[in-house]
Amino acid sequence: LNPAAAVPQDRPAPPRHVAIVMDGNGRWAKKRFLPRFFGHKAGVDALVKVVQACIDRDIEHLTVFAFSSENWKRPSDEVSGLMGLVLAA
């Protein structure tokens, strides 16, 4: 069964793989005069919506780059907050 065959001709088939680099959440919060945590929370909330959208569109693979080795150098309370957000999502 070819999934693309079921897609109407005027609509392209969805991609099989979507990749996202999460970046700029702290800058987003700073621009709004909010603590960095609120930017990270907004990023996780957006990611939850993206995951659901991928499921709804039968996208086979989603890759998310959300935490680099450099992020471990952040203050421990920020790292803990990030990890807690991801676990709660």
N, C-alpha and C positions, 0 to 999 in steps of 0.2 A: 504494500500500500504506500503510495507516494503522498505525503502530507501536503506538498505543494499543489498537487492536482486538485485538492479540495478547496483551494483558495480561489475566489472569483478572479477573473482575468484582469479586472481593473484595480486590483489590490495586490501589491507584491507580497510574497511569502515573508513571514517574520524571519529575522536572523536566527541562526542556530546557536550562536554564542554572543553574549554581551559581556563586555569588560568595563569596569568602573574603577577609577582612581579617586578615592575620597580625599579631598584636599581643600583647605581653606575654611574649615568650620570655625577655627579660632578667629580668623580675620573677619568672617561673617559676623560673629558675636561682637568683636571689637568695634566694627563699623556701627553697630546698633547700641553701643555702650552697655553691653551685657557681659557677664563673666564668660570665660572660654567654655565652661561646662555647657552653657545654653547653646553654643554653636555645635558642640559635639552631640548634644541631644537632638538638635534639628537635623544633623547629618544622619543619625541613626533612624530617626523618624522617616526621613526621605528614603533611606535604604529599605526599610520595611515596605514602603509603597512600591519601590522598584521590584523587590522580590515578588510581591503579589502580582504586579503587572507582568512580570516574566512568566509566572505560573499561568496567568489568564491567557497569555498569548502563545503558550506551548513552546517557549524558548527552552532549548535543551540544556544549555550551559550558561551559568552566570559566574564570572570571576570578579571578586572584589578585593582590591588592594586597599586596606584600611589602616594598617599599622606597620610602619617600617621599623627597622632596627634602631634608627635614630630616635624614634618616639620613646624608647626606653629611657632616654636621657632627660625626659621631661620630669617635672616635680612628681614625687610618688603619689600625692593625692590626685593629681590629674590623671596619671596612668590608672590608678585604682578606679577613678570615676569612669574612665573610658571602658574599662573591662566590665564594670558593673552595668553600664548602659547596654553593652552588647549581650551580656547574659540575660538581661531583663527583656530584651526585644523579642 
